Amino acid sequence: MATTTSKSNASDPAHGGLSIALAGSGGSGVMTAGTLLLSAAAKAGAYGLMVRTSGPQIRGGEAAALLRIAREPVASLDDGFHLLLAFDWQNVHRFADEIPLTGTSLIVGDEGEGEAPAAFVATGARVAALPMKKMAKAIPGSWTNMVALGLAGTLAGLPREAIEAALRDSWKRDEASLAANLAAIDAGAKAAAGIGSIPKLPKLSPGDGRWLISGNEAAGLGAIRGGVRFVAAYPITPATELLEWMAPALAKVGGSLLQAEDELASINMIVGSSFAGVPSLTATAGPGLALMTEGIGLAVSAEVPLVVVDVMRGGPSTGIPAKSEQSDLSYAVSGLHGDAPRLVVAPTSIADCLATTQWAVHLAEALQAPAIVLSDQFMGQSRAIIDRPADLAFVGKRLVAEANAPDFKRYRDTPSGVSPMAVPGVPGTAYTADGLEKNEAGTPSSGARDHIVQLDKRARKLALHDYGDMWADIEGGGELAVLTFGSSTGPVREAIARAAANGVRAKLVAMRLIAPALPEKLDEALAGVKHVLVVEQNHGAQFYRYLRAWFDLPGRPESFHRPGPAAAQARRARRRDRRGGGPDFRRPRAPDRFRLKTR
């Protein structure tokens, strides 16, 4: 997601950072070069972010690594790119909306791979050619992407020793090949002197304790820290890396991961394992979440704790698997049949994927309910250099029935709504757990009283729980509040900071707990606010509509919603709105003086 803000600091590498796009055909080594460039930045003492983007085919085709490197933490891409380095031009034009350039940008392409697409040249960016493939062939055993790595790293001002250290840390081949590719890096670095220039990063000092991590990896770590010891899942973009990371990590703590035959099997497997007493999780994307609906409903009815990490992508149906979009929210909060209260939480950054997933495990176990974690492709598949996250005390712990407990009733109507859950095999605690409505003892019942008692119980335990300060990030102040969730938080936070530099004050409310709704909490957060702007990344203003349904928002709330990841496309859409086109519903608009000025 790109930040849409004022021009201040946007091109200053000391503040806004340095933005570099590496692009080319699938298999050309774009992602490897991007990952190594980010690793080198970390070793040099910088913070940074690398966003992966590719074509609709998931595997193969065009690919791009979009990087932003800075001396301060960054959680979003910037408004434009200083450098576009293309290994070849095969379908790279498809990224024109995602790689906005200006007249001060530099385009470097391989002179033997055709010319830069007109969409990029039309921006007025400087264009330079470099025979990267020929340079690599001249060094037997080297790769083109290592020439590109040396070029990009040198143009960015990264120390040679940091680039070499990044390559050595990841190297798993023979020493001869390593030497060849170090020579290729040097060739690219030498070529940088005559290729043009971009702003360089200021001199940095290596930081201690920083992590280089993706959102999927962070979510997996948070799940394990929270107590998850069994995972069943079916691979799906963009959640697969979470499962790949968790498989060996679970084994180290005595857990296990099973690849199921499909999403229907995976959700029912974790219902069963959790029923047996093992905290359990599955990870999926929108199409998989749709298939899991009945199984999640069973967990609601039987009061079985579980966690579903939904790494959202563009929809509907197969949609755009490798692009980010916050378009599963409505399904997550309302997609089950019947009155089926469930927990829905959303991490606010790559780093927060750890804390929020760990919290989700804690909530699911404590409240004996399914929890859906709304991550997305932007956070899940992007890598970031972050400060080491703090250790959290959230560990899943459920209320368990003792053996031979007198008058044991699994679904007893307690004041808190939470009743002791028995582990199968414990004497004197046998009960029926299925999807039928039931009485307090677990015996299936179609009686009106039993139905109402159990509906109230399942809703009450979520409504009465004390969620503490984790429910939202609340920052700043002023008469304007910007409400958002998930990966939209990073761009909004930066936009508010830049607006403050221009004299516009605003409060950020990034909601981490989406469901259940907590009207009293939001009322308190919005005290003194006169205008509300809701920002989200989907076509139908799903978060805005959800907030209007559950909360009394002050003033005349305004919605800013755009689908997909394309920054340039979003800017065109805003211009279209001003000409009279735009969303398919009328939305109130805040006075101009309360709007964040956009570039």
SULZIZI-V76506 format. One record per helix or strand. SS is the DSSP state (@ for helix, = for strand). FROM is the first residue (numbers start at 1). LEN is the number of residues. Records with the same first field share a line. If there is no record, write none. Layout:
SS->FROM-LEN + FROM-LEN
//
This chain:
=->2-1 + 18-8 + 47-8 + 62-9 + 77-1 + 83-4 + 106-4 + 126-4 + 210-5 + 230-4 + 256-4 + 280-5 + 306-7 + 314-1 + 320-1 + 343-3 + 370-7 + 383-5 + 400-1 + 421-1 + 438-1 + 444-1 + 472-5 + 480-5 + 507-5 + 513-3 + 531-6 + 558-4
@->30-14 + 92-4 + 118-4 + 132-6 + 144-13 + 160-11 + 175-18 + 215-12 + 240-13 + 263-13 + 286-6 + 293-10 + 329-6 + 352-16 + 377-5 + 448-17 + 468-4 + 488-14 + 519-7 + 542-9 + 567-12 + 592-3
//
